[in-house]
């Protein structure tokens, strides 16, 4: 069974950091692009970042550039989203997604992805 599981969410104060993990099981992430998305209450899902299958290509939405960093460790079948200088507006459920049809490319559009995790809650509040 193909599965993605996010972890690492939690409650953090403004200015703090969290590292989210996205672990795959049932398939190998080597040939899959990974996307990270978030959805805040009452808002549409937003593409946050993505990384190509080789790790050579990354993208970030403007609001997280310079604060978030995406990476992947294919040996561990896991992708990471390092989030620094967190702001209250980063509060959301964060999802990872994978797609094997993007080649060495990635996308921050959710419609491009076939496999999704269940999400992990990130709350930034004092």
C-alpha positions as CSV (number, residue, x, y, z in Angstrom):
1,X,0.0,0.0,0.0
2,X,1.4,3.4,-1.1
3,X,1.5,5.7,1.9
4,X,2.9,9.1,2.9
5,X,3.1,10.0,6.6
6,X,3.9,13.5,7.8
7,X,5.3,14.2,11.2
8,X,6.9,17.0,13.2
9,X,4.1,19.5,13.5
10,X,3.2,21.1,16.8
11,X,2.8,24.4,18.6
12,X,5.6,26.9,18.3
13,X,6.1,30.5,19.3
14,X,6.5,33.2,16.6
15,X,10.1,33.2,15.4
16,X,10.5,29.6,16.3
17,X,11.4,26.6,14.1
18,X,10.0,23.2,13.2
19,X,11.1,20.5,10.8
20,X,8.4,18.5,9.1
21,X,9.1,15.0,7.8
22,X,7.3,13.1,5.0
23,X,8.0,9.4,5.1
24,X,7.0,7.1,2.3
25,X,6.1,3.4,2.5
26,X,5.1,0.9,-0.1
27,X,7.0,2.7,-2.8
28,X,10.4,4.3,-3.4
29,X,10.6,8.1,-3.5
30,X,13.7,8.2,-5.8
31,X,11.7,8.9,-8.9
32,X,9.0,11.1,-7.4
33,X,8.7,14.8,-7.1
34,X,7.6,15.9,-3.6
35,X,5.4,18.8,-2.8
36,X,4.5,20.4,0.5
37,X,1.1,22.1,0.8
38,X,-0.8,23.8,3.6
39,X,-4.4,24.6,4.3
40,X,-5.4,27.1,7.0
41,X,-9.0,27.2,8.4
42,X,-11.3,28.9,5.9
43,X,-8.7,29.1,3.2
44,X,-7.9,27.2,0.1
45,X,-5.0,24.8,0.0
46,X,-1.7,26.5,-0.9
47,X,1.4,25.1,-2.5
48,X,4.4,25.9,-0.2
49,X,7.4,24.2,-1.7
50,X,8.5,21.3,-3.9
51,X,11.6,19.4,-4.8
52,X,12.3,17.4,-7.9
53,X,13.2,13.7,-7.9
54,X,16.9,14.4,-8.1
55,X,16.7,17.1,-5.5
56,X,18.3,19.5,-8.0
57,X,15.2,21.7,-8.5
58,X,13.2,23.4,-5.8
59,X,10.5,26.0,-5.6
60,X,9.0,28.1,-2.9
61,X,5.9,30.3,-2.6
62,X,6.9,33.9,-2.1
63,X,5.6,34.1,1.5
64,X,8.1,31.4,2.7
65,X,11.2,32.2,0.6
66,X,14.2,32.7,2.9
67,X,12.5,31.0,5.8
68,X,11.6,27.5,4.7
69,X,13.9,24.9,3.1
70,X,12.9,21.7,1.4
71,X,15.1,18.7,1.2
72,X,15.0,14.9,0.6
73,X,16.9,11.9,1.7
74,X,16.2,9.1,-0.8
75,X,18.1,6.6,1.3
76,X,15.6,7.2,4.1
77,X,12.7,7.5,1.7
78,X,11.9,10.8,3.3
79,X,11.4,14.5,2.5
80,X,11.8,17.3,5.0
81,X,10.5,20.9,5.3
82,X,12.6,23.0,7.6
83,X,10.6,26.0,8.7
84,X,12.4,28.9,10.4
85,X,11.2,32.3,11.6
86,X,7.7,31.0,11.8
87,X,4.8,33.5,11.8
88,X,1.2,33.2,13.0
89,X,0.1,33.2,9.4
90,X,2.0,30.0,8.8
91,X,-0.5,28.2,11.0
92,X,-2.2,25.5,9.0
93,X,-2.3,21.8,8.3
94,X,0.7,20.8,6.3
95,X,0.5,18.0,3.7
96,X,3.1,16.3,1.6
97,X,2.4,14.8,-1.8
98,X,4.3,12.8,-4.3
99,X,4.1,12.3,-8.1
100,X,6.1,10.1,-10.4
101,X,5.1,11.7,-13.7
102,X,6.9,15.0,-13.3
103,X,10.3,13.8,-14.3
104,X,13.1,15.9,-12.8
105,X,10.8,18.7,-12.2
106,X,8.4,19.7,-9.5
107,X,5.2,21.8,-9.1
108,X,3.5,23.7,-6.4
109,X,0.1,22.9,-7.9
110,X,-1.7,20.2,-6.0
111,X,-3.5,18.9,-9.1
112,X,-0.1,17.6,-10.3
113,X,0.2,15.1,-7.4
114,X,-1.3,11.6,-7.1
115,X,-0.3,10.6,-3.6
116,X,-1.0,12.5,-0.4
117,X,-0.4,12.2,3.3
118,X,-2.9,12.8,6.0
119,X,-1.4,16.1,7.2
120,X,0.2,17.4,10.3
121,X,-0.9,20.5,12.3
122,X,1.4,23.5,12.7
123,X,0.3,26.2,15.1
124,X,2.3,29.4,15.5
125,X,1.1,31.3,18.5
126,X,2.4,33.0,21.6
